[in-house]
């Protein structure tokens, strides 16, 4: 299952990159915990991520697979029922930033069959969810989140 979403945020690229990658539970509508396990300052950093949607919690083991501040980052999340590969691209628009999220969800076992049967519907729902996540990111950043104190 594949999804692609993009949004423009009225904040500088470096702030958007940092906040998007370092404060996920603050802006995400589904991620409730994000704990670094081993910090390698970029590629190879491992973490644990917990999501919650409709009172259903899922835990994922994650690894950063691409780290090119402030323009690109990617993670792979490994879960019990499915894995997620997510790439974030950041484009400088003269003080504004375009964020594009592209993700692929790969089902395991019975979930793989569900993805096959209901793929188109689920892909549309995935794109809608990605758009909502980016709208939340935009709202948080444009209301002052992520601004360095000082």
N, C-alpha and C positions, 0 to 999 in steps of 0.2 A: 504494500500500500504506500503510495507516494503523495506528498503534499508540498505545496509551494505557496509562500505568502510573502508580501513585501509591504513596507510602510515607510513614510518619511517622517522624521522626528526633528523638531526644531531645537536641536542641541548639537554641539561639536562631536565629531567622530570619535575622538579619544574618550570622552565622557560616556558616550553611548556604548562603545566597545567594552569599557571597564564595567559599567553597571550591568550590561546584558550578561556578561560572563561571570561576574563575581557576586552578584546579589540576586540570583535566580528566585529564591523563595519570596523576595520582596515584591517582584513584579509578576511572577507566574501565577496563573489561576489554578494550576494543578500541583505544582511542586511545593511541598510543605517542609521538606528538609533537604539539605545539601551539605554533606560533610566531606571535607578533603581527607583522604586516607594517606596518600603519599604525594607531597608537593614536589614536582620536578620543574617547576617554573615554566610550564608549557606542555609540549607533547610528552606523553607518558604519565602525566599527573593522573592519579586515580582518586575516585570519590564514590560516595554512596548517595543515592538520590531516592527520596520517598515522594510518591505522588498520591493525591487523594482526589477522587471524583465520585460524586454521589455516594459518599460514605464508604467507598471501596479504596483501601490503601494498597499500593504496590511498591515494592522496593527494587531498585536497579543498582547494579555495579557499573560505574562509568569510567571511561578513560578519555583523556583529551587526545585526539588523533591529528589535529591541525591547529597551529597556533602562530598566527602572523599578525600581531597587533599593528595598527588598529583596523585591519581590513578583513581578516578571515579567522574563523575558529570552527572547529568541528569536534563532536563527541560521539562515542559509541556507548550506548546504554544496553546492558544485558539483564534481562528479566526472566522470570519463571515462564511466562506464557508467550513473550515476544521480545525482540530486540529492536532498538531504534538507532538509526544513524542520522544525525542532525548536523547540518552545515549552516553557519551564519556568515553572510557576506555584508560588509559595511562599506558604503560608498560616500565619500565627502561631497556634499553639495553646497560648497561655499558657506560653511557654518552650520548647515543642516546636515542630516545623515539619512541615507536610505539604508534600511536593514532588510535583508532578504533571508528568510529561513526556508531551507529545503530539507525535508526529512523523508526517510523511508522506514516503514515498520515491517518487520519480518516475523510472521507468526511461527509458533512452534507447536507441534502436535496437533491437537484438535483445533486450536486457534488458527492454524494455517488453513485448515479446511473452511472455517468460517470466513476468513479473508478471501479465499478463492470464490466462495459462493456469493458473498455479499460485497465483493471488492469495490464496485463502482459506488455504491451507496456509502460504504465506509470511507472511501477516498474523499468523497464530497464532504462528509462529516469531519474528516481529518483536516481538510483545507479550511473549513469554517472554524475549527478549533484553533488552528495556527493563526488565523486572522484575529481571533479574539485575544490570543496570547500577545500578539504584537500590538494590538490596540491598548492592552493593559500596560505594556512596556512604554509606549508613547505617552500615555496618561501620566504614569509615574515620573518619567523623565521631564516632561514639560511642566510638571507641577513642582519641580525642584529637587527630586530625588537624584542622588548621585553627585551632587555638587560638593566639591571638596571644601571642608571647613577652613576658614582662615581669613 
